[in-house]
Amino acid sequence: MAGNAILCYHILMFLQWNHHHAQRLTGWATLSLGIVFTALVGYGALQGGVGNEDEQLAARLLPAHMRGEVEWKTISAEDVDEGATVPPHVNVIFHLPLDMERTTRKVLLGPSGQTVRYWGYCFPESMADEDNANTWGLPGKIFLSEMEQTKVQETLQANERERFTTPRGFTEETFEDANSIRGIIRHQKEVFEAGETCYLMTEEVLPIGTDNDKDGANSRVEKQYKTLPYNTDTDGDGIVDGLEIYGGTNPLIRDSDGDGIIDGIEDKNQNGRIDSGETDPRLWDSDRDGLCDGYCVVDYSARTGYSAPQGFTPQQKTKYVYWEDKNLNGQLDDGETDPLNADTDGDGVPDDIEFYRCYITKEDDCN
């Protein structure tokens, strides 16, 4: 089955290259491959699933010059549930757990499809499915990463431009035909169901796993970042783990930038993005005025006027305090400077200069 899938993709890509002159060939090829696929499904059922015999069969389906050169790997349903790694340039068959809830491609394989080329094919549960009976071509569904979809589209458009070479006999029908793209290889699947078996080939490593806590990060990603796979918000800051992982904040620390304000307070709507009116939970000084968004206390050791011996630590320390949101509530209250405005009162003197003048003179309230 897996060998048939990869042959289908490459054969269809060839047909797509010269689709206008090969419509009849496409029909015959589709019928033939459908028959072969049906035979393979029956063979797999008799053999009891993917095993050594299936791998040998898949190898025989490959061209002679490729046999033994491309490795095959099977990722079990248990491996997917625990989180696994899809290696690059390897023919991979993966099985989805029977108790898995529906999940999107971007969660199952991570969101790197924008920059990584990969393609796959999910086998149908039954050849008699109504969904398969109502579609032309091979049963089952093809899925492509965003990068692969872009490359396929670029190839189609380039071939269409090459086919339209002369204005002679130009008609409206010719114009419409030249500008239409009838893609044989197309992205068909975005949501994955429990119990499915799929083929996958990728050019770079991909994390594959289930998302049992619905936080947008699959089990392999959570294992990598050491978050809890059954806890939506590991650090309890109000932002789910997946949004923190892919948004750049630390899913294990409530205050990622150390400014004293919890990430979920800086990101007021807790959507993992920096929206208007929000400070950046990844930066301790969002407006770059030299003052901490929240309330920061830093101790600096006093420098000595001579070369200190190795391991020497001066005893005298100076404590510096920086703040804008002194009560750490994420709001601009009376007596506070604005962490989103480097000159809160608009007098032309930056907030940090006013703050340090006050601090040096040891006034009671420097905000």
N, C-alpha and C positions, 0 to 999 in steps of 0.2 A: 504493500500500500504506500509506504513512504517513498520507495523508488518511483512508483507511478506518479506520485505527486510532484516530485522534482522534475521528472521528465515532462509532465504536463506543462509546468511553468515555462521551461526553456523552449519546448516545441511551440507553445502559444506565443511566446515572445518572438520567435522566428516568423510565425504566421502574421503576427501583428506588423512586422517590418514591411511586409508586402501584401497587406490585407486586400487592397483593391483588386489585385490580380489573382487572388487565391481564395475566393469565397467558396468555390466548390471543394477545394482541397481542405478547407477548414471544416466543412460539414462532414466529409469522410473521416478526417482525422479525429474529430470529436466523437463520432459514432464508434470508431475503432477503439479509442482510448476509454470510452465508456464501457465497452465490452471487456477490455482488459481489466479495468478497475473492478467490474463486477466479479470477474474471476478471482482477482486478488482478495476481495472481501471474503468470498467463499473459502479461499485457501487459508486466509488468516483465521477464520472462524474454526475450521477443521484443526488447525494447528494450535488453537487455544491462545491466540494473541501474539504479541511481538516477542520473538525469541531468537534462538540461533538460526532456525530454519528461515524465519522471516528476514533476518539480516542477510542470509545467503541469497535469498530470492531478490532482495533489494539490490544486492551487488550485481546479480546477473542482469538486472534491468539497466544498469549503467553502461555507457560505452566502454569498450575494452580498454581504451587508454586511461580511463578514470578508475577502473576497478582497483581497489586496495589503496588508493591515494586519498580519498575523502573518508574521514572517520565517521562512524555512526554512533550516536549516543541516545540512550533512552532515559528520560526523567520520569520517575513514577509519580503517582498521585500523592504518595506520602512525602516524597521529596518536594513537590510543589507546595504542599501544605506547610511544610517546615521552612521553605525558602531555599532555592537552589540558584546556581549560576549557569547560564547558557553560554557555552564557549563559542568563539568565532570560527567561521569557516568549517563548521562541522554539521552534518545532517543530524538534526535533533528531532526525536519523537517525544512528545510529552503528553501525559494523561492528567486530566483535571479531576480532583476529588469528587466523589459522588455527593458529599454533603456540602460542597462549596456553593455559596450564593453567587448570583450573577455578578460579573465584574467586567470592567471595561479594559480594553487593550492597554491603555496608558497606565492603569494600576497593575495589571497582571505582569506586564513587561517593563514597567517604569516609563517615565515621560521622555526618554532620550530619543524617541523616534524622529524628532525634529532634526537631529544631526547624525543619526545612525541609520544606515540602510539595512533593512531586514524584510523578509517576506515569509509568509507561512500559508498553510492550508489545513483546514479542519475537516476531517472526514465526517460524512453524515452518519447518524445513528442507524438509519435504515434506508435502503435504496428505494423503498416504497413510500417514503415521506411525501406528503402532498407538496411541501415546499420544493423538493427536488424535482417532482414530476412537472411542475409549472415553469421550470427554468430550462433554457437551452444550455448546451455545453456540459461540462462535467458536474457531477453532484458535489455537494459540499460547498464550502466558502473559502475564498482567498482573502488574506489580510496583508496589508502593506504598511510599512512605517510611513510617516509623512515625507521623509526624505526619498524613499523609494517611489511613492506616488508622484513626487515632483519629477524624478528622473524618467519615469514612464511617460508622463505627460509631455516632457520635453522631447522625448524620442518620437512620440506620436506627431507632435507638431512639426518637427523637423522633416519627418517622412512625408507628411501632407504637403509641405512647401516644396519638396523635391518633386513630387508627383505632378504638381501644377506648374508646367514649364512653358506653355505657349498660349497666346491669346486667340489663336485661330479656332473658329467654331465656338467661341465663347457664348454661353447662354446663362440665364439665371439659374438653371438647374446645375450647370457646371460649377458656377460660383458657390452655390450652397453645398455641393458635393465636395468641393475643394476645401471648404472651411469647416466641414464637419469632421469630428474625430470619433471614429467608432472603435473604442478600445476593447480589445479582447481580454487583456489582462487588466483587471480593475479591482479596486478595493471594495470588498463586499461585506466584511465582518468587523464590527467594532465592539460587540458584547459577547462574552464567553459564558457558556452554561456549564453546570456541573456534569461530570462524566464524559466530557468530550475528549477526543484524541486528535492531536494536531501535529503537523510537521512544521519545523522552523529552521531557517538558515539566516545567520546574521554576520555582518562584517566586524562587529565589535562585541565585547562581553555585554550580556544583558542580565539583570536580576529578574527572576521569575518567582512568583509566590502568590498566595491568597491574601485577602485583606479581611481578616476575621473581625477586626474592631471598627471597620469602616472609617478609618482615618486618612485614607488616600495613599498610604504607604504599604506595599506588600510585605510579606513575612521575610523575604530576603533583605529588603531595604531596612526593615526594622532591626533585623539581626546585625546588620552592618553598623547602624547608628546606636545600637544597644538600647532601643526603646522597647516598651512592653507591647507585644503583639496582640494582647487582649485588653489593652487600656488605650482609649482614644487619645488621651492627653496625659502623657507620662509625667511631665513636670507640674501639671496642674495650674498652668498659667492662663488657661482660657483659650489657647490656640491648639488645634489638633496637631498631632505629630507630623502627618504628611505635609501640612502647610508650613510647618517650621522647617522640616528637612529640605523641602524644595524652595522655601522662601529665604533661607539663609540664617534663620535664628537657631538657637540651640534647643532641641527638644528635651534636653535633660536638665536645663537650668531655667528657672522662672524669669531671671533678669539677664538676658544674653549679653547686653553691652555694659552691665555693671554700673548703670547710672542711678540705681535705686528704685526705678519704676518697673513694675512687672510688665513683661512683654504684652500680655493681654490687655493692659491698660494703655500702653502706647499705641497698640493696634486696636483702636476703639471698637471697630466692628468685627475684629478677630477673623479677618478673611485672608491673612497672610500677605497682604499687600500694603504699601504705604500710600494711603489716600490723603486727599486734601484735609488739612487740619490735624494730621497725626504726626507725631514725632517718630523717628526711625528707631525701632527696637534693636537695630544692629549697630547704632552709633551712639556714644554717650553724649555727643554734642551735635544735635541735628542742624542747628543754624550756624555752626562753626564760629561762634563768638567767643570761644574759650571758656564758656561756663557749662557745667554739667546740666543736662536736661532735667535731672532730678536733684538729688542731694548726695554729693560725693565727698568723702573724707579720705585724704591721702597723706601718708607719713613719708617724709623725705629725711634721710640721714644727712646731718650737716657735713659739708665737705671739709677736709683738712687742708692746710696750706703746705703740706709736704707729701712726699711719696710714702704712702702707708705700706707697711709690710703685708705680705700675703695673708689673707684671713683676718685682717684687722677690721673691726667694725666700730665706728665712733659711737659714743654713748648719747651724744646730743642729737635730738631729732626735732624737726619742725613740722607741725601739722598744718596742712592746707585744706580748706573747705571750699568747694565750688557748688553752687546751686542756682536753679531757676524755679523749679517746681518743688518748693521746700517741703510741702506736706505730701508729696508723691501721689497725688490723686488724679493726675493727668489733666487737670483743668487749670486755667489761668485765673487765679484768685487775686484779690486785692493785696498789694504789696509784693507781688511776684513779677519777675520779668518773663517775657514770652520766649519759650524755647524754640519757637519757629520764626523769631524776628530778632536779628542781631542788634537792633536799636529799638527797643520797645517803646520808648517815649518819643522817638523821632526827633531828638534834639541834636543829632549829628555826632553824638558821643556814643560809641559802641557800649553795649551792656557790660562787657568785661572790664572796660576802663572805669566805668562808674562803680562797678562792684569792687575793684581793687583799691580805688581811692578811698572808698568807705571802709574797706577791710584794714587798710594801713592805718587809718585814723581811729580804728577800733570803736566804731560806732555800734550801737546796739542792734540795729536792723539794717542790713546792707542791701535789701531788695527794695 
